[in-house]
Amino acid sequence: EVQLVESGGGLVQPGGSLRLTCAASGVDFDLYAMGWFRQAPGKEREGVSSISSDGLIYYSDNVKDRFTISSDSAKNTVYLQMDNLKPEDTAVYYCAPIVFLQTVPPQMINVLHVWGQGTQVTVAA
């Protein structure tokens, strides 16, 4: 059984940093890439970043150069370091095992259709 537990969210001022953690039990990191998604109020969930076991890393344009994804396969854990946060980064953040499609635009597909509870990130003065 796949279980995803996100943590590390909170309230931070613009320009601040947070580090999100995703504990992904029951996920084979050799079979699936891991992705971070976010959903802001009134908006659709969007893919933010992903990392695969062969080192392929993806960032959406709106977080590139500010967010850093990493993983520890021994711990089945994925991290998202978020720096220089902006109010538009406010959202609930989720992780999920994905298949990454190098299409135009790239797509992060949650093939197992499993979501955790998410972690709230609020960026405000």
Disulfide bonds with the S-S distance in Angstrom:
Cys22-Cys95 1.93
